[in-house]
């Protein structure tokens, strides 16, 4: 149904650092979203989970949950922004529907949801 193509994903450390430094951040207890309005990165998204969350298995699960919640809701988001979604400890034991709810709430707080 909704795909997350490789061309839509931020990969390089340089791109991540640029969005971290120049972008604006919004946070809740489950995640942090960095948003950058730059035409070079329009529609691109990156996912991160720090080593404080645990071992690689845990970090990969958190990133999978973040990717899935973005993929299912990307049609509701503005396309003229670059995003980095960073998971926090609250996501370690979270279910997919909880993550989607937190993601949408944070996107509304950031003002990147296109309400139709």
Order of alpha helices (4+ residues) and beta strands (2+ residues): alpha-beta-beta-beta-alpha-beta-alpha
